[in-house]
């Protein structure tokens, strides 16, 4: 059995300034992490020096958290994954202050629901894992926009670019006017009828094309590509979010899928991971993401889960998130070796 090592997602609040980055690196070293997924594109904004995106509003001023992380990790053996939220571009209820932000510069790129209502008009959404407006991957310009951002990230001295929210918010979205025009042209070119099944196929192909364009940019710079994905493949991933990530992995568009197996109970997590292993034939190319935040006060249960997942031979075990790891859990993880 391989030792998969640990990876950890570090959210953008840990990269606000040099002091924050120093604390982040210290904590990663404390738990002997092998990889850090550093969130530098959070909501259509940047925490690195971008020629495309505005600086994140949470920053006091321009601060390249990605460069600082790379500088501080150099020589330590810590692998850096530049983490990018792809289609999620803002939060509900207000607008960015920057005119350059995609929400303000291209509001027509924001996806619409089946009633034709833009997500910019939403004040909240009760669908799981929908935290704000998404841009619509059915629009070609959107796909090229996100590929250009990934290209910027791949120009840094990182091992890989890591994609999150590389999907639709839910199957009831995808009705931006420009996307519907593309759909009608897609139907005409393929001599197909307008059916629910064909609209699903169009949207699935659109996310696949988005991944392909990003992959081309990232690989051209000699870097790898990974994606954060849903653990229930046929249901939550493909049917609900139009995210056929196993196809991307098997076609070689991505190097690794990081499965968000965030269940609150170990048996539930193990069942989901076993199902993926059965579909794929192994966990080769698959990292298992565990939700540490769901086990606060139950760290022995969490460590037991980590040990069980290790036996399943994934490429990596990845924790969400670094901010959820307290001193007690840090000590237990270090003791695991």
C-alpha positions as CSV (number, residue, x, y, z in Angstrom):
1,X,0.0,0.0,0.0
2,X,1.3,3.4,-0.9
3,X,1.6,6.2,1.6
4,X,-0.8,8.8,0.0
5,X,0.4,11.7,2.0
6,X,-1.8,14.6,3.1
7,X,-3.0,17.6,1.2
8,X,-4.8,20.6,2.7
9,X,-7.1,23.2,1.3
10,X,-6.2,26.7,2.6
11,X,-8.9,29.3,2.0
12,X,-8.3,32.8,0.7
13,X,-8.6,34.4,4.2
14,X,-5.2,32.8,5.0
15,X,-3.5,34.8,2.3
16,X,-4.5,38.4,3.2
17,X,-0.9,39.6,4.0
18,X,2.6,38.3,4.8
19,X,1.7,37.5,8.4
20,X,-1.2,35.4,7.4
21,X,0.9,33.4,4.9
22,X,3.6,32.9,7.5
23,X,1.1,31.4,9.9
24,X,-0.4,29.2,7.1
25,X,3.0,27.8,6.2
26,X,3.9,27.2,9.8
27,X,0.6,25.3,10.4
28,X,1.1,23.2,7.2
29,X,4.6,22.3,8.4
30,X,3.2,21.4,11.9
31,X,1.0,18.7,10.4
32,X,3.6,17.6,7.9
33,X,1.4,18.4,4.9
34,X,2.7,17.4,1.5
35,X,0.5,19.7,-0.5
36,X,-1.3,23.0,0.0
37,X,-4.2,24.0,-2.2
38,X,-3.9,27.8,-2.0
39,X,-7.1,29.7,-2.9
40,X,-6.0,32.6,-5.0
41,X,-9.2,33.1,-7.2
42,X,-12.1,33.2,-4.8
43,X,-15.0,35.2,-6.3
44,X,-14.0,36.4,-9.7
45,X,-11.1,38.3,-8.1
46,X,-7.5,37.6,-7.4
47,X,-5.0,37.2,-4.6
48,X,-2.1,37.1,-7.1
49,X,-0.9,39.7,-9.6
50,X,-3.4,39.3,-12.4
51,X,-3.8,41.1,-15.7
52,X,-7.4,39.9,-16.0
53,X,-9.0,40.0,-12.5
54,X,-9.3,42.8,-10.0
55,X,-7.6,42.4,-6.6
56,X,-9.8,40.8,-4.0
57,X,-11.7,43.4,-1.9
58,X,-10.7,41.7,1.3
59,X,-7.1,42.8,0.8
60,X,-5.8,46.0,2.3
61,X,-3.9,46.7,-0.9
62,X,-2.2,44.7,-3.7
63,X,-0.7,41.6,-2.2
64,X,0.5,38.6,-4.2
65,X,-0.3,35.8,-1.8
66,X,0.6,33.1,-4.3
67,X,4.1,34.5,-4.8
68,X,4.6,34.8,-1.0
69,X,3.4,31.3,-0.5
70,X,5.8,29.9,-3.1
71,X,8.7,31.9,-1.7
72,X,8.1,30.7,1.9
73,X,7.6,27.1,0.8
74,X,10.6,26.9,-1.4
75,X,13.0,24.1,-0.4
76,X,10.5,22.5,2.1
77,X,9.1,19.9,-0.2
78,X,5.6,21.3,0.0
79,X,3.8,21.1,-3.3
80,X,1.7,24.1,-4.2
81,X,-1.6,23.8,-6.0
82,X,-3.0,27.2,-7.2
83,X,-6.7,26.9,-6.3
84,X,-9.2,28.7,-8.6
85,X,-13.0,28.9,-8.2
86,X,-13.9,28.7,-11.9
87,X,-17.6,29.5,-12.5
88,X,-18.6,30.9,-9.0
89,X,-17.8,34.6,-9.3
90,X,-19.4,36.5,-6.5
91,X,-21.8,36.3,-3.5
92,X,-25.5,37.0,-3.3
93,X,-26.9,40.3,-2.4
94,X,-24.5,43.0,-3.7
95,X,-22.1,43.8,-6.5
96,X,-18.3,44.1,-6.6
97,X,-16.9,47.6,-6.3
98,X,-14.5,47.2,-9.3
99,X,-15.9,48.0,-12.7
100,X,-13.4,45.4,-14.1
101,X,-15.0,42.6,-12.2
102,X,-16.8,40.1,-14.5
103,X,-20.1,40.7,-12.7
104,X,-20.0,44.3,-13.7
105,X,-18.2,44.1,-17.0
106,X,-20.1,41.1,-18.4
107,X,-23.4,40.7,-16.5
108,X,-24.8,38.9,-19.6
109,X,-22.3,36.0,-18.8
110,X,-24.1,35.2,-15.5
111,X,-26.2,32.1,-15.9
112,X,-30.0,32.2,-15.6
113,X,-32.5,29.7,-14.2
114,X,-35.2,27.9,-16.3
115,X,-37.5,30.9,-15.7
116,X,-35.0,33.2,-17.3
117,X,-34.0,34.9,-14.0
118,X,-30.3,35.9,-13.7
119,X,-28.5,34.8,-10.6
120,X,-27.6,38.4,-10.1
121,X,-31.2,38.9,-9.1
122,X,-31.0,36.2,-6.4
123,X,-30.6,37.3,-2.8
124,X,-30.0,33.8,-1.6
125,X,-30.3,30.2,-2.8
126,X,-31.2,27.1,-0.8
127,X,-29.5,24.7,-3.2
128,X,-26.5,23.0,-1.6
129,X,-23.1,24.4,-2.5
130,X,-24.5,27.4,-4.4
131,X,-23.0,30.4,-2.7
132,X,-23.4,33.1,-5.3
133,X,-23.8,33.9,-9.0
134,X,-22.1,31.6,-11.6
135,X,-20.9,32.5,-15.0
136,X,-22.4,30.2,-17.7
137,X,-19.9,27.7,-19.3
138,X,-22.3,27.4,-22.3
139,X,-21.0,30.7,-23.5
140,X,-17.7,30.4,-25.5
141,X,-16.3,33.7,-24.2
142,X,-16.8,32.4,-20.6
143,X,-14.8,29.3,-21.4
144,X,-11.9,31.4,-22.9
145,X,-12.0,33.8,-20.0
146,X,-11.5,31.0,-17.4
147,X,-8.8,29.4,-19.5
148,X,-6.9,32.7,-19.6
149,X,-7.1,32.9,-15.8
150,X,-5.8,29.3,-15.4
151,X,-2.9,30.2,-17.8
152,X,-1.9,33.1,-15.5
153,X,-1.8,30.7,-12.5
154,X,0.2,28.1,-14.4
155,X,2.8,30.7,-15.2
156,X,3.8,30.6,-11.5
157,X,6.2,28.1,-9.9
158,X,3.4,25.7,-8.8
159,X,3.0,22.0,-9.4
160,X,-0.6,22.3,-10.6
161,X,-3.7,24.4,-11.1
162,X,-6.6,23.2,-9.0
163,X,-10.2,23.9,-10.2
164,X,-13.2,24.3,-8.0
165,X,-16.8,25.0,-9.0
166,X,-16.0,23.7,-12.5
167,X,-19.7,22.9,-13.1
168,X,-23.2,24.4,-13.3
169,X,-24.8,25.5,-10.0
170,X,-27.6,23.0,-10.6
171,X,-29.4,21.4,-13.5
172,X,-32.1,24.2,-13.4
173,X,-29.5,26.7,-14.6
174,X,-27.8,27.3,-18.0
175,X,-30.3,29.6,-19.6
176,X,-28.3,32.7,-20.2
177,X,-29.4,34.1,-23.5
178,X,-25.9,33.7,-25.2
179,X,-25.8,30.1,-24.0
180,X,-29.2,29.4,-25.5
181,X,-28.1,30.8,-28.8
182,X,-25.1,28.5,-28.7
183,X,-27.4,25.6,-27.9
184,X,-29.7,26.3,-30.8
185,X,-26.7,26.4,-33.1
186,X,-25.4,23.2,-31.6
187,X,-28.8,21.5,-32.3
188,X,-28.8,22.8,-35.9
189,X,-25.2,21.7,-36.6
190,X,-25.9,18.2,-35.2
191,X,-29.4,17.9,-36.7
192,X,-30.9,17.3,-33.3
193,X,-34.2,18.2,-31.7
194,X,-34.7,20.4,-28.7
195,X,-35.2,17.9,-25.8
196,X,-34.3,17.8,-22.2
197,X,-31.8,15.1,-22.9
198,X,-30.1,17.1,-25.6
199,X,-29.9,20.2,-23.4
200,X,-28.2,18.1,-20.7
201,X,-25.8,16.8,-23.3
202,X,-25.0,20.4,-24.5
203,X,-24.3,21.6,-21.0
204,X,-22.1,18.5,-20.2
205,X,-20.2,19.1,-23.4
206,X,-19.8,22.8,-22.5
207,X,-18.2,22.0,-19.1
208,X,-16.0,19.5,-20.9
209,X,-14.9,22.1,-23.4
210,X,-14.2,24.5,-20.6
211,X,-12.0,21.9,-18.9
212,X,-10.3,21.0,-22.3
213,X,-9.4,24.7,-22.9
214,X,-8.0,25.1,-19.4
215,X,-6.1,21.8,-19.7
216,X,-4.4,23.0,-22.9
217,X,-3.2,26.2,-21.3
218,X,-2.0,24.6,-18.1
219,X,-0.3,21.6,-19.8
220,X,1.4,24.0,-22.3
221,X,3.3,25.4,-19.3
222,X,4.3,22.0,-18.1
223,X,1.9,22.0,-15.1
224,X,-0.7,19.5,-13.9
225,X,-4.4,20.0,-13.5
226,X,-6.7,18.8,-10.7
227,X,-10.4,19.4,-10.0
228,X,-12.5,19.3,-6.8
229,X,-15.6,17.2,-7.5
230,X,-18.7,15.7,-5.9
231,X,-18.5,12.3,-4.3
232,X,-21.8,11.0,-5.6
233,X,-20.9,10.6,-9.2
234,X,-24.1,9.7,-11.0
235,X,-26.4,11.8,-8.8
236,X,-24.9,15.0,-7.4
237,X,-22.1,15.3,-10.0
238,X,-23.5,14.3,-13.3
239,X,-27.3,14.5,-13.0
240,X,-27.5,17.6,-10.7
241,X,-24.4,19.6,-11.6
242,X,-23.6,18.3,-15.1
243,X,-20.0,17.5,-14.0
244,X,-18.9,14.2,-15.5
245,X,-15.5,14.3,-13.9
246,X,-14.7,10.6,-14.3
247,X,-14.8,11.2,-18.1
248,X,-12.4,14.1,-17.8
249,X,-10.0,11.9,-15.8
250,X,-10.3,8.9,-18.1
251,X,-9.9,11.1,-21.2
252,X,-6.8,12.6,-19.8
253,X,-8.1,16.2,-19.5
254,X,-7.2,16.3,-15.8
255,X,-4.4,14.6,-13.9
256,X,-6.3,14.2,-10.6
257,X,-9.8,14.4,-9.2
258,X,-10.2,15.5,-5.6
259,X,-13.4,13.9,-4.4
260,X,-15.2,16.0,-1.7
261,X,-16.2,13.1,0.6
262,X,-17.4,15.4,3.3
263,X,-20.0,13.1,5.0
264,X,-20.5,13.5,8.7
265,X,-20.3,9.8,9.4
266,X,-17.3,7.6,8.5
267,X,-19.5,4.7,7.1
268,X,-21.2,7.2,4.7
269,X,-17.8,8.4,3.5
270,X,-16.3,4.9,3.0
271,X,-19.4,3.9,1.1
272,X,-19.2,6.8,-1.4
273,X,-15.4,6.2,-1.9
274,X,-16.0,2.5,-2.5
275,X,-18.6,3.3,-5.1
276,X,-16.2,5.5,-7.0
277,X,-13.5,2.8,-6.8
278,X,-15.9,0.3,-8.2
279,X,-16.9,2.6,-11.1
280,X,-13.4,3.6,-11.9
281,X,-11.7,0.3,-11.1
282,X,-9.3,1.8,-8.6
283,X,-8.5,5.1,-6.9
284,X,-5.6,5.8,-9.3
285,X,-5.8,9.5,-10.2
286,X,-8.2,10.1,-7.3
287,X,-7.5,12.0,-4.1
288,X,-10.0,11.7,-1.3
289,X,-11.1,15.0,0.3
290,X,-12.3,14.6,3.9
291,X,-14.3,17.3,5.8
292,X,-12.4,17.9,9.0
293,X,-14.9,20.6,9.9
294,X,-17.6,17.9,10.3
295,X,-15.6,16.1,13.0
296,X,-14.8,18.8,15.5
297,X,-14.9,17.3,19.0
298,X,-14.8,13.8,17.3
299,X,-11.1,13.7,16.3
300,X,-10.7,10.0,17.1
301,X,-13.5,9.2,14.7
302,X,-11.8,11.4,12.1
303,X,-8.4,9.7,12.6
304,X,-10.2,6.3,12.3
305,X,-11.7,7.5,9.0
306,X,-8.3,8.6,7.7
307,X,-6.8,5.2,8.5
308,X,-9.7,3.5,6.7
309,X,-9.3,5.7,3.6
310,X,-5.5,5.1,3.6
311,X,-6.2,1.3,3.2
312,X,-8.2,2.1,0.0
313,X,-5.0,3.3,-1.7
314,X,-6.0,6.8,-3.0
315,X,-3.4,9.1,-4.5
316,X,-3.8,11.5,-1.6
317,X,-5.9,12.3,1.4
318,X,-6.9,15.9,1.4
319,X,-8.4,17.9,4.3
320,X,-10.9,20.7,4.2
321,X,-9.8,22.9,5.6
322,X,-6.6,24.1,7.2
323,X,-8.6,26.5,9.4
324,X,-10.5,23.5,10.8
325,X,-7.4,21.8,12.1
326,X,-6.8,22.6,15.8
327,X,-3.8,21.7,17.9
328,X,-5.4,18.4,19.1
329,X,-6.0,17.2,15.5
330,X,-2.6,18.5,14.4
331,X,-0.9,16.3,17.0
332,X,-2.9,13.3,16.0
333,X,-2.2,13.8,12.3
334,X,1.5,14.2,13.0
335,X,1.5,11.0,15.0
336,X,0.1,9.1,12.0
337,X,3.3,9.8,10.1
